[in-house]
Amino acid sequence: MADGRALERLPMTMGYFRLILRCFGDTPERRKALLENTGVNEKQLRDPAAEITLFQQVRQVENVTREHGEGWALTTPELWHHSSHGALGTAALTSPTLAVGLKVLERYARVRGPYYRIVRRAAKQSLTLRLELTAALEQAQWLPMMEVAFIGIRSLMEAMIGRRPREATFSFACKEPAHAERVRAALAGEVRYGSTSCTIVVPSAWLEIESPYADPGLHATAVAELERALKRLESPLELSSRVEQLLHTMPDGRLSADDAARAVGVSRRTLVRRLSDAKSSFRNLLDAELKRRAARLLKTGTLSHAEIAERLGYGDATSFSRACRRWFR
């Protein structure tokens, strides 16, 4: 399970939480089961301006899987209808063409789902959308949410082209689950498992298809709302918090500033500038995380200095010893 402390401050819309609760919490007992250990109360659920954290959403996903089994996300069309994605769904659907709609998803998807980002790669005959996880989640936690994201994008494409997108290819970065045939039925196109990343590949010929729902005024309003949300997400203090979370969930070794910048979706120059605006720096955040891990590993007493140094990404035990003298003197 992903470390809750690393996810507890990553904000996420309450919309998906409420919708899942309505779809699967149809009795008092089931509702209670879906709220278990989420920390979300009825007052928050009634507050239209309330937000939750990714940690709380992950807890709910785990609860639904426990109560209803794998593949639950495939059973409820409401979860992937464009209206469930708020301004993101509106902006994508009212775009002039599918190409513009997919660009909207690339830029703003993390406003609604902060656990992933979309990267587009164009080729002569096809366009690839790679959905990259930006939080350390286990497969049981991210797969249901990725299935919802995939079906949501499939639903957008279907609305744009006016038919099931059978020529699309959907690839998941995991082994084939027991409910794979249900996924194939829901997505309509070719579905693959065991890939190195989660991707959607569509024919380039689709990109200039005009949306029958194109609405310049509504599109501009939805994009403006998304832009405001994105700016808040990328504010200096928010970005500093996200880098802290990223470092807290990194595996053994260490991330470079370039790796961290890619993970949070900004350039290295932007990362440096915004951390500076927040009175911080990547070096200081990394050093604080290495100190925290060193203290924990030293306390266990099961590893030598050389082994801990290797785990923390130091080239030798001497460098680690110098760091310890600085941290713990």
C-alpha positions in Angstrom: 0.0 0.0 0.0 1.2 3.5 -0.8 2.3 5.5 2.3 -0.6 7.6 3.4 1.6 10.3 4.7 2.9 10.9 1.2 -0.6 11.3 -0.2 -2.5 13.0 2.6 -2.0 16.5 1.2 -2.4 15.9 -2.5 -5.8 17.6 -3.3 -8.5 15.9 -5.4 -12.0 16.7 -6.4 -14.8 15.4 -4.2 -16.9 14.6 -7.3 -15.6 11.1 -7.9 -15.9 10.2 -4.2 -19.5 11.3 -4.1 -20.4 9.5 -7.3 -18.8 6.2 -6.2 -20.6 6.5 -2.9 -24.0 7.1 -4.6 -23.4 4.2 -7.1 -22.2 1.6 -4.6 -23.4 2.8 -1.2 -27.1 2.2 -1.8 -27.8 0.9 1.7 -26.7 2.3 5.1 -24.4 -0.7 5.6 -22.7 -0.3 2.2 -22.4 3.4 2.6 -20.7 2.9 6.0 -18.3 0.4 4.4 -17.3 2.7 1.6 -16.6 5.5 4.1 -14.5 3.3 6.4 -11.1 4.8 7.2 -11.5 7.6 4.7 -12.0 10.4 7.2 -14.8 11.9 5.1 -17.9 12.8 7.0 -21.5 13.7 6.0 -20.9 17.4 6.5 -18.0 17.3 3.9 -20.1 15.3 1.5 -22.8 18.0 1.6 -20.4 20.9 1.1 -20.1 21.6 -2.7 -16.8 23.4 -2.2 -15.2 20.5 -0.2 -12.1 18.8 -1.5 -10.5 15.5 -0.4 -7.0 14.1 -0.7 -5.7 11.4 -3.0 -5.2 9.4 0.2 -8.9 9.5 0.9 -9.9 8.6 -2.6 -7.5 5.6 -2.6 -9.0 4.4 0.7 -12.5 4.6 -0.9 -11.2 2.7 -4.0 -9.9 0.0 -1.7 -13.2 -0.2 0.2 -15.2 -0.6 -3.1 -12.8 -3.3 -4.3 -13.2 -5.2 -1.0 -17.0 -5.0 -1.1 -17.6 -5.5 -4.9 -14.5 -7.2 -6.2 -12.2 -6.2 -9.1 -13.7 -4.6 -12.2 -16.3 -2.6 -10.2 -15.5 0.5 -12.2 -16.8 -1.2 -15.4 -20.3 -1.7 -14.1 -21.4 2.0 -13.7 -21.5 4.2 -16.9 -22.0 7.3 -14.7 -18.3 7.0 -13.6 -17.0 7.7 -17.1 -19.7 9.9 -18.6 -18.2 13.3 -19.5 -20.5 15.1 -16.9 -18.7 13.3 -14.1 -15.4 15.0 -15.0 -16.7 18.5 -14.5 -15.0 21.3 -16.4 -12.5 18.8 -17.8 -15.2 16.8 -19.5 -17.0 19.9 -20.7 -13.9 21.5 -22.1 -12.9 18.3 -24.0 -16.3 17.6 -25.4 -16.9 21.2 -26.6 -13.5 21.4 -28.3 -13.7 22.1 -32.1 -11.9 18.8 -33.0 -10.8 15.6 -31.3 -7.2 16.8 -31.5 -8.0 19.9 -29.4 -10.0 17.7 -27.0 -7.0 15.5 -26.4 -4.8 18.5 -25.9 -7.2 19.6 -23.2 -6.9 16.2 -21.5 -3.1 16.4 -21.7 -2.9 19.8 -20.0 -5.6 19.5 -17.4 -6.3 15.8 -16.6 -4.2 16.1 -13.4 -6.6 18.8 -12.1 -9.2 16.1 -11.7 -6.9 13.1 -11.2 -3.6 14.1 -9.5 -2.3 10.6 -9.5 -1.4 10.6 -13.2 -0.6 12.9 -16.1 -1.0 12.5 -19.9 1.8 12.8 -22.4 1.1 12.9 -26.1 3.4 11.5 -28.8 2.5 12.0 -32.4 3.6 9.8 -35.3 2.7 9.7 -39.0 -0.1 7.2 -38.7 -1.0 7.4 -35.0 -1.2 9.4 -31.8 -0.1 7.8 -28.5 -1.4 9.1 -25.1 0.7 7.8 -22.3 -0.9 8.0 -18.8 2.0 8.2 -16.3 1.4 7.6 -12.6 2.7 10.5 -10.5 2.0 9.0 -7.1 3.4 5.7 -5.6 0.3 3.5 -5.8 0.0 -0.2 -5.9 -1.7 -1.9 -8.8 -4.8 -2.7 -6.8 -5.1 1.0 -6.0 -4.3 2.6 -9.4 -5.9 0.0 -11.8 -9.6 0.8 -11.0 -8.9 4.5 -11.4 -6.9 3.9 -14.6 -9.8 1.9 -16.0 -12.1 4.8 -15.3 -9.7 7.2 -17.0 -9.4 4.9 -20.1 -13.1 4.4 -20.4 -13.7 8.1 -19.9 -11.3 8.9 -22.8 -12.9 6.1 -24.9 -16.3 7.8 -24.2 -15.0 11.1 -25.4 -13.6 9.6 -28.6 -16.9 7.8 -29.2 -18.9 11.0 -28.8 -16.5 12.8 -31.2 -16.3 10.2 -34.0 -19.9 9.0 -33.6 -19.2 5.3 -33.2 -17.3 2.8 -31.0 -13.5 3.4 -31.4 -12.6 -0.1 -32.4 -9.4 0.9 -34.1 -8.0 2.3 -30.8 -5.5 0.2 -28.8 -5.5 0.3 -24.9 -2.5 -1.0 -23.1 -2.1 -1.5 -19.3 1.2 -1.8 -17.4 0.2 -4.8 -15.4 -0.6 -8.5 -15.8 -3.9 -9.5 -17.2 -6.5 -9.5 -14.4 -9.4 -11.9 -14.0 -11.8 -9.3 -15.2 -9.9 -8.6 -18.4 -12.7 -9.7 -20.8 -15.0 -7.2 -19.1 -12.5 -4.5 -19.7 -12.3 -5.5 -23.4 -16.0 -5.3 -23.7 -16.1 -1.9 -22.1 -13.3 -0.4 -24.2 -14.3 -1.9 -27.5 -10.9 -1.5 -29.1 -7.9 -3.8 -28.7 -6.8 -4.2 -25.1 -3.3 -5.4 -24.1 -1.7 -6.2 -20.8 1.9 -6.5 -19.7 3.0 -3.3 -21.4 5.7 -1.1 -20.0 3.3 1.8 -19.6 -0.4 2.6 -19.8 -1.2 4.0 -23.2 -4.0 4.7 -25.7 -3.1 4.7 -29.4 -5.5 6.2 -31.9 -5.3 6.7 -35.7 -4.0 10.1 -36.7 -6.9 10.4 -39.2 -9.3 10.8 -36.2 -7.6 14.0 -35.0 -9.3 16.4 -37.3 -12.8 15.0 -36.8 -15.0 17.9 -35.7 -17.0 17.6 -32.5 -20.7 17.7 -32.9 -20.8 19.3 -29.4 -18.4 22.2 -30.3 -19.3 25.3 -28.4 -16.7 28.1 -28.4 -18.2 30.0 -25.5 -18.8 27.0 -23.2 -15.3 25.7 -24.2 -13.6 29.0 -23.2 -15.4 29.1 -19.9 -14.5 25.6 -19.0 -10.9 26.0 -20.0 -10.6 29.2 -17.9 -11.9 27.3 -14.9 -9.4 24.5 -15.5 -6.6 27.1 -15.9 -7.4 28.6 -12.5 -7.4 25.2 -10.9 -4.1 24.3 -12.5 -2.4 27.5 -11.3 -3.5 26.8 -7.8 -2.1 23.2 -8.1 1.2 24.7 -9.5 1.5 27.4 -6.9 5.0 27.6 -5.2 3.8 26.2 -1.9 1.7 23.5 -3.6 4.6 22.5 -5.8 6.9 22.3 -2.8 4.5 20.0 -1.1 4.2 17.8 -4.1 8.0 17.4 -4.4 8.1 16.5 -0.7 5.5 13.8 -1.3 7.4 12.5 -4.4 10.6 12.2 -2.4 8.8 10.6 0.4 7.6 7.8 -1.9 10.7 7.3 -3.9 12.3 3.8 -3.8 15.9 3.1 -2.6 18.4 5.6 -4.1 17.5 9.1 -4.9 15.7 11.2 -7.6 17.5 13.9 -9.5 16.0 17.4 -9.9 15.3 16.5 -13.6 13.4 13.4 -12.5 11.4 15.3 -10.0 10.5 18.0 -12.5 9.3 15.5 -15.0 7.2 13.7 -12.3 5.4 16.9 -11.3 5.0 18.1 -14.9 7.2 21.1 -15.1 10.6 22.0 -16.5 13.7 21.9 -14.2 14.0 25.7 -14.5 10.4 26.1 -13.4 10.9 23.7 -10.6 13.9 25.6 -9.3 12.1 29.0 -9.6 8.9 27.9 -7.9 10.8 26.2 -5.0 12.8 29.3 -4.6 9.5 31.3 -4.4 8.4 28.9 -1.7 11.7 29.6 0.2 12.9 26.1 -0.5 15.1 24.2 -2.9 15.3 20.7 -4.3 18.6 20.1 -2.6 17.1 21.0 0.8 14.0 18.9 0.3 16.1 15.9 -0.8 18.5 16.3 2.1 15.6 16.4 4.6 14.2 13.2 3.1 17.5 11.4 3.2 17.9 12.4 6.8 14.5 11.0 7.7 15.3 7.7 6.0 18.7 7.5 7.5 17.3 8.0 11.0 14.8 5.2 10.5 17.3 2.8 9.0 19.9 3.5 11.7 17.3 2.9 14.4 16.4 -0.5 13.1 20.1 -1.6 13.6 19.8 -4.3 11.0 22.0 -2.7 8.3 25.6 -1.6 8.2 26.6 1.9 7.4 27.7 0.8 4.0 24.4 -0.9 3.3 22.4 2.2 4.4 24.7 4.4 2.3 23.9 2.3 -0.8 20.2 2.4 -0.1 20.3 6.2 0.1 22.3 6.6 -3.1 25.6 7.6 -1.6 28.7 6.5 -3.6 30.5 5.3 -0.5 30.1 4.9 3.3 32.4 7.8 4.0 30.1 10.3 2.2 27.2 8.9 4.2 29.1 9.2 7.5 29.9 12.9 6.8 26.2 13.5 6.1 25.3 11.8 9.4 27.7 14.0 11.3 26.0 17.0 9.8 22.5 15.7 10.5 22.8 14.3 13.9 25.6 16.2 15.6 
